């Protein structure tokens, strides 16, 4: 079926929005296997285009005393050495060391429950000093004993909902916990910045207690949230505006977890489609980066369950990209770190388009979705300064229910076929497409 409609769009390279830090994955390092996953990390870096890796080494935040047998006496050097030399942690150090070899500094994260003796009721964190001591021992070991190159650490996860995702911490108390952590990290970890608040529910209840506190703002490297539902661009934009108008106004804002939580395995194209739609919302709202949950199917320690949220399907020694992998690749591979988002205006709500370029205006990536159930012709024009692009060929990549980020052709910025003389191409129904100079 041929298209019966031509939709025009314009990209204005003079109207600049946020800078892009990049995209990536949450990853469980327990599967490192002494380096067995090197080819998988290479795939995620070289093919998918991932640059942000949120590494959870243990899966819970009770590693210092998982059986609650030792109590505060577990906070000692001998116990630290025993734990941080264990196989689980050696896998974590190994994965992060390999990421360093590939030129990537991991974002080290902690999630899941804490030892019960750090809580008041088995769930709510109350012994902030003990918690800070445990986290300091972990991060210090990574830095000094293992020589891992990193600058970001996420000490808490989804404290608004509490166990099993993390300990329960109310918004005002969250700021107090971070203040105690900040004080403890002044001993040898001054250069480590926190990623906060990694909240499950999308609102400002936690960040409002953080972003205008001078000491906490100084320690904050990234403001990060989680998203597994269709949060409107307007709501996301308001959050970004709140952060931009604070003492953390120049910090990066990431979606530290996003995707979809289907566990049936029967909705793969839907998951790929809706996750991409959510990523578009995230980017249109002004976020600087996004991290998919999850890199590959695996056993989640804090949930104590096997999950299939991964971009890669896991078999016996076989990792296979799912449809959601190829959908993410349409953005991850071609919107590179350092790119900026520029204005993209489309004359129809049947199509969604975002556009990105580099600082020298020498590269261009246009990503879009045909939201309709009909094929469409698209006709695009550039505005502003683009002399570094005008003689380049544009590659056209596409993901549909049948296609997996395939290159379907090359395009010119202009043709002689007036009035259809712009970046002219056909987008099939319900397709995700990328038009790019990036190789």
N, C-alpha and C positions, 0 to 999 in steps of 0.2 A: 504493500500500500504506500503510495507516494504522498508526501505532504500536500496539504491544501491551504497552508498558511505560511507566510513569511513574517518572522518577528525580528525587529531591529533592536540592537543594543549598542550602547556607547560606553567606552572606557576612557575616563579622564585621568591621565597620569599626573596631572598637576594637583589633584585633590587627594592628599595623603592622609591615611588613617594610622593604625597601629603598626609597629614593627613586629615581625614574626621571629620568635625564638626557635620554633621548630615543633615537631610532633614526635610522639613515641609511644612506648608501651609500659605498663606495669608488668613486672617480671619476677617470678619465683626462682631464686637462685639455688634452691635445694636440688634441682635437676641438673646442675652443672656437670656432675659426674667426672670431675677431674679434667674437664676440657671437652667432654663429649658433645657439648652444645655449641662449640665454636662455629660449626657450619650454620646453625640456626641463628646465632647472633649476626653472622655475616649476611645471611639472607635478610634479616630485619634491617640491617644498616644499609647494605648495598642495593638491595632490590626494593624493599618497602620505602626506604628513605628515613627510617627512625633515627633521631638524634637525642631524644629525651628518654632515659631509662630510669624508672622509679623502682628501685631494687628493695625488696623485703626479704631479709636474710633468714629470719626465724619463723615468721608467720604469726607469732604471738609476742607479747611484750613481757613475758614471764620467764625468759631464758635464765635469769640469774638464780631462780629457785622454782622450777616448774612444778614440783610436787608440794610446794609450801612446807618443806621439811626443815629448812634452815633458818627462815626468818631473816631479820636484818643482818645476822652474822654472815650471810652469804655475800655481803658487800665487802669482799676482801681480795687482795691481789692474787692469792693462790687460787681462789675460785674463778677469778677472771681468766687466769691463764688456762685453767682446765677447760672452761667453756669456750673461749675464743680460739682454742686449738682443736676443738672438736670437729668432726666431719662436716656437720651442718654449716658451721661458720667458715671452715676452710673452703667449702663450695662457694659461699658468698664472696670471700676474698678473691677466689680464683676468677669468678665471673666478673667482678668489678675491675680486677687487674687487667683482664682481657679487654674490657671496655676502654680502659685507659690506653692500652696498646692500639686500639682502633681510633684513638683521638677523642674519646667521649668521657666526660666526667659524670659518673652516675649520681643520681639524686637518691640518697640513702633514706629509707623510710622505716618506721616502726608501726606495727598495727597489732590489734588483738588485745586480749586481757592482760592485766598485770598480776603479780603475786597478790593473793588475797590479803596479806598483811600490809600491803600498801593502800588498802581500801578501808572504808568505814562500814561497808555492808556487803562486801564480796563483789561489788560492781563499781562503786563510786570512789574515784581516786581521792585520797585524803593525806597520804604521807608524801608530800611534794619533795621533801629533801631526799628521801630514799629513792624516789623515782628519778630525780635529777642525777643522783650519784650513779644509778644503773646506766642511764643514758650517756653520761659523761664517760664511764668506763668503756662502753661500746664504741663511741665515736673516737675516743682517744686511741683505742686499740687499732681501729681502722687507719687512723692518721699516722700514728707513730710506729707501731709494731709492723703493720702490713704495708705501709707506704702507699695507700690508695690515694689517688688525686681526686678530690671532690671538694665542693664548697657548700652543698645544700643538704640539710637534714630535716626530715619530717618527724618530730617526736610523738605526735598524737594523730589518731585516725578516727573520724566519725564519732567524736565524743558526745555529740548531740543525741545519738541513739544508743550509745554504750555497747556492752557486750552483745555478741562476740567480736564486734568490729574494733572495739577499743574500750578503755575504761569510760565510765560515765563522768562527764565534767560539765557543769553548768557554765553558761557564757561568762559571767563575772569571775568565776573561779578559774576559768581557762586562762585569763590574763594573769592571774596570780601564779598559776603553774609555770607559765612561760617566763615570768619574772624570776622565779627561782631557778629555772633552767638557764636563763641568761646569766645570772650571777655565777652559777657553777661553771658554765662554759668560758668564763673569763680566765679560768685557769688553763691556759695552753690551747684553747680552741677559739680564740678571738676571731679568726677568719671564717669560721663556719657560720653560715646564715640559716635561719629557720624557714621552712615552708609551712604556712599557716592559713586557715585552720583545718583544711581537709575535712570540711563539714559535709554531712550527707544531705540535709535539708537545705534548699537554696534560699537563703535570706541573709540579712546582715546582723543577725543576733549575736554572732561571735565576733565578726571583724570589727564591729563598732567599738568593742572594748580593747582592740589591739592597735588599730591604725593611727590613732592620735596619741598614743602613749609614747613619749620620746625614746625611752630605753628599749621598748619592744619594737618600735619602728626601726631603730638602728640595727637591731638583731635580725629583722625580717628581710629575707632575700626574695621571696615569692609569695604572693597571695594566691591560694589555690582552693578550689571547691570541687564538688562531685555532682554528676548529672546523669541520670538514667531515665529521664522523662522529657516530654516536649515542653521545655520552658521557653516562653516567648522571647524574642529578641529584645523587646522593650524591658522585660524584667531583668534580663542579663545585662543590658546596657545601663540600667539604673544602678546595678551593683558596681559595674566598672566605674561609673561616674562618682559613686561614693568613695571608692578607693582613690581615684585620681584627685579628688578634692581633699585628700588627707595628707598626713606626714609620710605616708607610703605612696604618694602620688607618682613617684618615678619607678616604683617596683614593677616587675613583671606580674601579670595576672594569668594564671593557667587554669585549665580544667584538669585537675590531677587524676580524675577518673571520669570516663564517659563511655557510653556504649549502650547495650541493652541486656536485660537480665533474663531473657528466655532460656529455659533449661530443657526444652523439649527436643531441640535439635531438628525440628520439623519446619522451622520458619527462617531458614538461612537468608533467603533473598530479602525478606522483610527486615531482618536484623541489619543486613548490609545497608539497605535503603534508609531506614530510620536513623541509624547511627550516623550516616553521612548528613542527613537532614539536620540532626542535632549539631554536628560539627560546623555546618554552615551557620547555624544560629550563634554558636560560640564565636566564630570568627567575625560575623557581621556585627556582633555586639562589642567587639574591641578587645577580645582576649588575645594574648600574645603566644599562647601555646596550648596544646591539648594532648593528653596521654590516655590511650585506649586501655580499657580493662577487658581483656587481659592479653598477654603475649601469646600464650598457648594454653590449651586445656591442661588442668592440673588439679591436684588435691590441695584444697585450701585448708591450711592448718587451723586458722582462727574460726572457720565455719565447720571444720571437721567433716568435709564433704568433697566429693569429686565434682568439678564444675566444668562446663563447656563454653565459657565466655571467650575463649581464646580466638585470636586471629588465625591461629594454626591448629588444625585438628591433630591430635596425638594418637599414634598407633604404636605398635611395638617397634621402637627405634625409627619410626617414620613420622615426620611432621609435614602435614599437607595444608597449604593455604586454602582457607575458606573463601566464600564470596565476600565476606566482610573485609578480608585482607585486601582483595583487589579494589574494593570500593574505597578503602582508606588510602591505598596507594595512589589513587587519582589526585589526592591532595598532598600526602606526605612526600611523595617522590619529586613533585614538581613545584611545590611552594617551599623554597629553601630558607634556612636560617638567614636572617638579615634582610629578607624581602620585606616590603611594606605593602599593606593593602591600599588600593586606590579605588576611586569611585567607579561603580558599575551601575548603569541605568538601563533597565529593560522595559520595553513598552507593553509588556503583557505579564500577567501573573501566572501564566502557564509555564514560565521558565524562571529559574533562579540562577543568577550569575554573580560570582565574586572574582575580583581580579587583583593580581599581585605583580610587583616589579622589584628590581633591585635598586640600590641607591644611584647607580650610574645610568639607569634606564636602558640597560643593555640586554635585559632579559624580561620576558613576560610570560605569566601563566594565568590563564582564564579557566576557572573551574565552574561547572554548572550542572544543573539537574533539569531535565524535562519532566515537569511534574504532571503533565497531562497524559492521557491514554491515546494520544495520536502523534504521528510523526510530524516534525516541524522543520521548516527551513529557518536558519538563523543567519543574520546579516549584521556583522559588527564593525564598528569604526572606532579608531583611536583619536583622542584629543590630547593636547598638551605636547610636551617635548618627547619625541620617541625616535630621534635620528639613529640611535644605537640599535634599534630594532628593525627599522624599515626595510633593510635588505636581507633579513633573516627569514628562513622558512619556518613555518609553524607546524609542529607535529600534532596530530589529532588522536587522542587516546580515549577509549570508551569502555565502560562496564555496564552491562545489561544483565538480565536474568540468564542470557545465553553466552555473554562475552565477559572475559576476565582481563580488564585493563589492556585491551589489545590496541595496537597502533593500526588505525584504519585508513590513514592517509596523511598527506602533507598539504598545507594550505599557504596561500599568500596573504599578506596584509591587504592587498588590493587586487581587483580583477578589472577587466575591461567590460564586464557585463552589466552596464548601468541599467537600472538603479540597484542591481544586486551585486555591487562592486566592492563590497567590504570583505571582511573575514566571513566567507560564505560556506556553510556546511549544513548537513542534515543531522538532526538529533532524533533517534528513534523514541518511541513512547517509553516513559519511565526509565530513562537512561541517565547515567552519570558520565559527564564528559570533561575532558581537559584539552585545551588548546595551548600549546606551550613552545617556547624556544629552548627550554631546558632539555638537555640530552640525557 
